[in-house]
Amino acid sequence: MDINKIGVVIIGRNEGKRLIKCLNSTLTENTYVVYVDSNSTDNSVENAKMSGAEVINLDMSKPFSAARARNIGWQYLIAQYPDIEFIQFIDGDCELQTHWLGQAQSFLHNNTEYAIVCGRRRERFPDATLYNQFCDDEWNTPLGNALSCGGDALVRTTCLQEVNGYKDYFVAGEEPEMCFRLRQNNWKIFRLDEEMTLHDANITRFAQWWKRANRAGFAFALSAKEHGRGNEKFGVRRALRSLVWSGLLLSTLLLSLFFPVMLLVLLIFPLQITKMYLNQPDKSLYGLKSCTFLMISKFPEALGVIELVIKTVRKQNYTIIEYK
């Protein structure tokens, strides 16, 4: 495999030492690397330049999104190096694992029906906080054919050009949305059983976790708005699920003001948590915590759905929801 056929797009803002690790892990692969910075106030730009990566400062006069940063990156690389066949996207708080690029490139070279290949993203410090452990579990996606990938993945340049990359205005959930359009064009996505990246979520507080779940709900609603009327009902089920559970809680509490017996309906929440716990293989205390937080997450997700609806009705720009 010719590793020079790969370009790497790193996006980030104020990632500090994490960005240095990211840059070092990608530049050792002898690939073309561009770092797209989103108005960092630390030394990110200087560190990227010193490492040897090419640097683009994102125009912040336009609405910011990770999708727009990634688009700027891959379009720049293809314009500068037309022979590039694959683009590895990676977030600035991640570190590329040794041998990943060769394994991923080999897969796409030998399986021409696939547009994207991704591997195992792991948390660098999964045991540091409960929230980090939740993230590590989230990255442990099923092997084989997949419906979507995350922010780290190797993508064919021809496929990026075919669908014009990510949608700039998708401030959350931009990767599954692009994967949806690729699948509509009969391309496939594959999850390899290989180590891909190390990620540093650094979620230490409940408020950060809540904000991250809020962003997920916004992504569900935005996906449903964009593609929910198709046969797949893309994003609809997840958005509705959050609204139903949250609506049940709110309506029960309101009705209980007049009919206190309605409070018994709230038993459905611990019963649902128990059901999820019994249906999963992990019967540890952590497994119970995971199911509990999965139920709690429906409420910030619902707020994200509502936020999308309000901004759409008011014709306001969508803005990123940051949790760090």
ChimeraX attribute file (.defattr): number of C-alpha atoms within 10 A of each C-alpha:
attribute: neighborCount
match mode: 1-to-1
recipient: residues
	/A:1	10
	/A:2	10
	/A:3	16
	/A:4	15
	/A:5	16
	/A:6	26
	/A:7	28
	/A:8	25
	/A:9	28
	/A:10	29
	/A:11	27
	/A:12	23
	/A:13	19
	/A:14	18
	/A:15	21
	/A:16	18
	/A:17	14
	/A:18	18
	/A:19	26
	/A:20	19
	/A:21	16
	/A:22	24
	/A:23	25
	/A:24	16
	/A:25	16
	/A:26	24
	/A:27	16
	/A:28	9
	/A:29	19
	/A:30	11
	/A:31	20
	/A:32	22
	/A:33	25
	/A:34	24
	/A:35	28
	/A:36	27
	/A:37	23
	/A:38	21
	/A:39	16
	/A:40	14
	/A:41	11
	/A:42	12
	/A:43	14
	/A:44	25
	/A:45	26
	/A:46	10
	/A:47	16
	/A:48	23
	/A:49	13
	/A:50	11
	/A:51	13
	/A:52	14
	/A:53	22
	/A:54	17
	/A:55	18
	/A:56	17
	/A:57	14
	/A:58	19
	/A:59	14
	/A:60	10
	/A:61	6
	/A:62	8
	/A:63	14
	/A:64	20
	/A:65	23
	/A:66	25
	/A:67	23
	/A:68	23
	/A:69	24
	/A:70	23
	/A:71	19
	/A:72	21
	/A:73	27
	/A:74	27
	/A:75	17
	/A:76	15
	/A:77	22
	/A:78	17
	/A:79	10
	/A:80	11
	/A:81	15
	/A:82	11
	/A:83	14
	/A:84	21
	/A:85	20
	/A:86	28
	/A:87	27
	/A:88	27
	/A:89	20
	/A:90	26
	/A:91	23
	/A:92	27
	/A:93	24
	/A:94	29
	/A:95	25
	/A:96	25
	/A:97	18
	/A:98	15
	/A:99	12
	/A:100	20
	/A:101	24
	/A:102	14
	/A:103	18
	/A:104	24
	/A:105	25
	/A:106	13
	/A:107	16
	/A:108	19
	/A:109	15
	/A:110	9
	/A:111	12
	/A:112	11
	/A:113	12
	/A:114	21
	/A:115	23
	/A:116	29
	/A:117	26
	/A:118	28
	/A:119	26
	/A:120	23
	/A:121	27
	/A:122	24
	/A:123	23
	/A:124	17
	/A:125	15
	/A:126	19
	/A:127	12
	/A:128	13
	/A:129	14
	/A:130	18
	/A:131	21
	/A:132	23
	/A:133	20
	/A:134	20
	/A:135	20
	/A:136	23
	/A:137	15
	/A:138	12
	/A:139	17
	/A:140	12
	/A:141	16
	/A:142	12
	/A:143	14
	/A:144	12
	/A:145	13
	/A:146	17
	/A:147	14
	/A:148	20
	/A:149	23
	/A:150	16
	/A:151	20
	/A:152	23
	/A:153	24
	/A:154	26
	/A:155	24
	/A:156	22
	/A:157	25
	/A:158	14
	/A:159	18
	/A:160	20
	/A:161	12
	/A:162	12
	/A:163	14
	/A:164	13
	/A:165	24
	/A:166	22
	/A:167	17
	/A:168	17
	/A:169	18
	/A:170	24
	/A:171	22
	/A:172	24
	/A:173	23
	/A:174	25
	/A:175	20
	/A:176	21
	/A:177	26
	/A:178	21
	/A:179	24
	/A:180	21
	/A:181	16
	/A:182	23
	/A:183	16
	/A:184	10
	/A:185	12
	/A:186	11
	/A:187	16
	/A:188	21
	/A:189	23
	/A:190	24
	/A:191	21
	/A:192	21
	/A:193	13
	/A:194	16
	/A:195	17
	/A:196	26
	/A:197	25
	/A:198	19
	/A:199	26
	/A:200	18
	/A:201	21
	/A:202	19
	/A:203	20
	/A:204	14
	/A:205	13
	/A:206	11
	/A:207	12
	/A:208	16
	/A:209	22
	/A:210	19
	/A:211	20
	/A:212	21
	/A:213	24
	/A:214	25
	/A:215	26
	/A:216	25
	/A:217	32
	/A:218	30
	/A:219	26
	/A:220	28
	/A:221	30
	/A:222	29
	/A:223	24
	/A:224	22
	/A:225	17
	/A:226	14
	/A:227	18
	/A:228	17
	/A:229	12
	/A:230	9
	/A:231	7
	/A:232	11
	/A:233	15
	/A:234	22
	/A:235	23
	/A:236	18
	/A:237	15
	/A:238	21
	/A:239	25
	/A:240	18
	/A:241	14
	/A:242	23
	/A:243	22
	/A:244	14
	/A:245	17
	/A:246	21
	/A:247	14
	/A:248	15
	/A:249	17
	/A:250	12
	/A:251	11
	/A:252	19
	/A:253	17
	/A:254	14
	/A:255	13
	/A:256	15
	/A:257	11
	/A:258	9
	/A:259	11
	/A:260	12
	/A:261	11
	/A:262	15
	/A:263	15
	/A:264	10
	/A:265	13
	/A:266	13
	/A:267	9
	/A:268	13
	/A:269	16
	/A:270	13
	/A:271	11
	/A:272	14
	/A:273	20
	/A:274	14
	/A:275	12
	/A:276	17
	/A:277	20
	/A:278	14
	/A:279	10
	/A:280	11
	/A:281	8
	/A:282	12
	/A:283	11
	/A:284	10
	/A:285	9
	/A:286	13
	/A:287	15
	/A:288	18
	/A:289	15
	/A:290	21
	/A:291	20
	/A:292	18
	/A:293	15
	/A:294	15
	/A:295	18
	/A:296	18
	/A:297	21
	/A:298	25
	/A:299	22
	/A:300	23
	/A:301	29
	/A:302	29
	/A:303	21
	/A:304	28
	/A:305	26
	/A:306	18
	/A:307	18
	/A:308	22
	/A:309	16
	/A:310	12
	/A:311	13
	/A:312	14
	/A:313	9
	/A:314	9
	/A:315	9
	/A:316	10
	/A:317	12
	/A:318	19
	/A:319	14
	/A:320	16
	/A:321	17
	/A:322	10
	/A:323	17
	/A:324	13
